[in-house]
Amino acid sequence: MNHPTAQVGSEKQHTVVIVGGGAAGISVASSIHKRDRDTDIGIVEPSDTHHYQPGWTMVGGGVFRPEVTSKPMSDVMPRFSSWYQDKVTTIEPEANRIRLADGSTIGYEVLILAPGLELNWSGIDGLDAALGSNGVTSNYRQGMASYTWEMVQNLKKGTALFSQPPMPIKCAGAPQKAMYLSSDFWQKNHCLSDIDVQFHNAGAVLFGVADYVPALQRYIDRYRISTYFQSTLVAVNGPSRKAIFRISGSDGRSEDREIGFDMLHAVPPQRAPGFIRESVLANESGWLDLADDTLCHKRFSNIFGLGDVSGTANAKTAAAVRKQAPVVAENVISTLRKAPMTAAYLGYGSCPLTVENGRIVLAEFGYNGVLQPSFPRWLNDGTQATRAAWWLKAKQLPALYWHVMLKGHEWMATPAVRSSH
Ligand SMILES: Cc1cc2nc3c(=O)[nH]c(=O)nc-3n(C[C@H](O)[C@H](O)[C@H](O)COP(=O)(O)OP(=O)(O)OC[C@H]3O[C@@H](n4cnc5c(N)ncnc54)[C@H](O)[C@@H]3O)c2cc1C
């Protein structure tokens, strides 16, 4: 294990350096500051705008206006931190230093990696060029959920395809959420019977945690959606409105099938950002190699991580970040004080599956699919579609995100204590 020592000779230096000013980076900065107001924190984040990505599904379903899903980065960047508006290109963990795109370096005592994940648009042949016209859309592309909603409103008959790539992806339920909200709109507008809705999932099951499948299956039946498993979108031709799916058989063989469409909601395969994937910090799958409970790197004791970049086996969601940020904050403070780490993350993640406009199946689970409901069953039964969960997602969660989570108020997120303590 490496031990934190400040590097002499670096151009700049902070006690804590955070890479990424998304949901995870801003939340963890606020949680550290809440615990120790004197901690000197630098945040590296290239973007001008901070996005509330969980809202994009709602934009695609005509529920939210696009404007409510973003704010200028300067509005969410904590005033107590130093903001470097640049990209990190390299991490030099042996030297306790990161390198930025402008060539400068920043030294750290503790490094927190929160750069999210990379949407690999070119992993599907022709998709990038096809997006935004000829009915090809994706709620995963920033700014494109409005086009999804436009396509949904315009489609009166034909074929609508919804694809889901291999896991892991962020918000594993989001490919389905787009499909259910679209189908609900078509049903309410009496055109669903003229639309052939197909769900093509690279995986083998409807949802990874079996307890939620019956409720989702009821909506698949209600909307008469045809489901295809182990069917992976591999190519798109926008102008000819054709998609190619690779269907894997149980004998290990695969065949390609071309399907014409009037609307295609595509989700790209996803991976860790290159500067993590190709570094010594990655696990064998390219994700950040973290201990499941402490979220400390397995080999470098002064490096932590959280959010979508993590190689831990939780659902990659902002809801996971809500629980991870206080854990990382506590363990970082302990590390700086040379004390043992006491906080543990139990793998919580949540996926609010918008099965219709007005009801949600609120999937909440931890490592190994163990259910971790936030509310008693009488208030909200997560295995059923409920109005209470819709109210939470549509009316409460955006404000909780901007004003509670990003500010370090830690709503329902007290860290568990590590069993050895
Ligand atoms: C369509 C959709 C629907 C979703 N629905 C839900 C939902 O209902 N509920 C839920 O909880 N979650 C949902 N999510 C997932 C949620 O948005 C993510 O899990 C969450 O944003 C992860 O936070 P993060 O900080 O790890 O990544 P991000 O929020 O993506 O932030 C990463 C930040 O790192 C920065 N960065 C990247 N590379 C570098 C670099 N080299 N140097 C410095 N900075 C860098 C980026 O600019 C970005 O600001 C959804 C996501 C999508 C796309």
PDBQT file of the ligand as one rigid body, heavy atoms in Angstrom, charges set to zero:
ROOT
HETATM    1  C1  LIG A 501     -30.905   8.650 -19.170  1.00  0.00    +0.000 C 
HETATM    2  C2  LIG A 501     -30.399   8.495 -17.756  1.00  0.00    +0.000 A 
HETATM    3  C3  LIG A 501     -31.298   8.246 -16.734  1.00  0.00    +0.000 A 
HETATM    4  C4  LIG A 501     -30.868   8.093 -15.424  1.00  0.00    +0.000 A 
HETATM    5  N1  LIG A 501     -31.784   7.881 -14.431  1.00  0.00    +0.000 NA
HETATM    6  C5  LIG A 501     -31.384   7.805 -13.145  1.00  0.00    +0.000 A 
HETATM    7  C6  LIG A 501     -32.340   7.693 -12.095  1.00  0.00    +0.000 A 
HETATM    8  O1  LIG A 501     -33.554   7.675 -12.332  1.00  0.00    +0.000 OA
HETATM    9  N2  LIG A 501     -31.897   7.614 -10.814  1.00  0.00    +0.000 N 
HETATM   10  C7  LIG A 501     -30.571   7.657 -10.517  1.00  0.00    +0.000 A 
HETATM   11  O2  LIG A 501     -30.229   7.618  -9.343  1.00  0.00    +0.000 OA
HETATM   12  N3  LIG A 501     -29.616   7.751 -11.498  1.00  0.00    +0.000 NA
HETATM   13  C8  LIG A 501     -30.003   7.837 -12.800  1.00  0.00    +0.000 A 
HETATM   14  N4  LIG A 501     -29.060   7.980 -13.804  1.00  0.00    +0.000 N 
HETATM   15  C9  LIG A 501     -27.622   7.784 -13.492  1.00  0.00    +0.000 C 
HETATM   16  C10 LIG A 501     -26.943   8.999 -12.852  1.00  0.00    +0.000 C 
HETATM   17  O3  LIG A 501     -27.123  10.146 -13.644  1.00  0.00    +0.000 OA
HETATM   18  C11 LIG A 501     -25.447   8.706 -12.705  1.00  0.00    +0.000 C 
HETATM   19  O4  LIG A 501     -25.298   7.482 -12.018  1.00  0.00    +0.000 OA
HETATM   20  C12 LIG A 501     -24.729   9.808 -11.937  1.00  0.00    +0.000 C 
HETATM   21  O5  LIG A 501     -24.778  11.006 -12.663  1.00  0.00    +0.000 OA
HETATM   22  C13 LIG A 501     -23.291   9.393 -11.645  1.00  0.00    +0.000 C 
HETATM   23  O6  LIG A 501     -22.558  10.464 -11.110  1.00  0.00    +0.000 OA
HETATM   24  P1  LIG A 501     -20.997  10.647 -11.484  1.00  0.00    +0.000 P 
HETATM   25  O7  LIG A 501     -20.576  11.882 -10.785  1.00  0.00    +0.000 OA
HETATM   26  O8  LIG A 501     -20.283   9.379 -11.260  1.00  0.00    +0.000 OA
HETATM   27  O9  LIG A 501     -20.977  10.887 -13.054  1.00  0.00    +0.000 OA
HETATM   28  P2  LIG A 501     -21.480  12.190 -13.820  1.00  0.00    +0.000 P 
HETATM   29  O10 LIG A 501     -22.621  12.800 -13.104  1.00  0.00    +0.000 OA
HETATM   30  O11 LIG A 501     -21.670  11.752 -15.235  1.00  0.00    +0.000 OA
HETATM   31  O12 LIG A 501     -20.275  13.214 -13.709  1.00  0.00    +0.000 OA
HETATM   32  C14 LIG A 501     -18.973  12.939 -14.159  1.00  0.00    +0.000 C 
HETATM   33  C15 LIG A 501     -18.230  14.266 -14.281  1.00  0.00    +0.000 C 
HETATM   34  O13 LIG A 501     -16.836  14.009 -14.500  1.00  0.00    +0.000 OA
HETATM   35  C16 LIG A 501     -16.362  14.904 -15.478  1.00  0.00    +0.000 C 
HETATM   36  N5  LIG A 501     -15.204  14.311 -16.145  1.00  0.00    +0.000 N 
HETATM   37  C17 LIG A 501     -15.206  13.341 -17.084  1.00  0.00    +0.000 A 
HETATM   38  N6  LIG A 501     -13.958  13.084 -17.497  1.00  0.00    +0.000 NA
HETATM   39  C18 LIG A 501     -13.145  13.911 -16.794  1.00  0.00    +0.000 A 
HETATM   40  C19 LIG A 501     -11.744  14.126 -16.794  1.00  0.00    +0.000 A 
HETATM   41  N7  LIG A 501     -10.915  13.448 -17.613  1.00  0.00    +0.000 N 
HETATM   42  N8  LIG A 501     -11.224  15.053 -15.948  1.00  0.00    +0.000 NA
HETATM   43  C20 LIG A 501     -12.050  15.749 -15.110  1.00  0.00    +0.000 A 
HETATM   44  N9  LIG A 501     -13.396  15.601 -15.095  1.00  0.00    +0.000 NA
HETATM   45  C21 LIG A 501     -13.924  14.684 -15.929  1.00  0.00    +0.000 A 
HETATM   46  C22 LIG A 501     -17.561  15.118 -16.412  1.00  0.00    +0.000 C 
HETATM   47  O14 LIG A 501     -17.446  16.336 -17.138  1.00  0.00    +0.000 OA
HETATM   48  C23 LIG A 501     -18.732  15.105 -15.453  1.00  0.00    +0.000 C 
HETATM   49  O15 LIG A 501     -19.084  16.398 -15.010  1.00  0.00    +0.000 OA
HETATM   50  C24 LIG A 501     -29.479   8.173 -15.131  1.00  0.00    +0.000 A 
HETATM   51  C25 LIG A 501     -28.555   8.444 -16.164  1.00  0.00    +0.000 A 
HETATM   52  C26 LIG A 501     -29.016   8.612 -17.458  1.00  0.00    +0.000 A 
HETATM   53  C27 LIG A 501     -28.025   8.925 -18.562  1.00  0.00    +0.000 C 
ENDROOT
TORSDOF 0
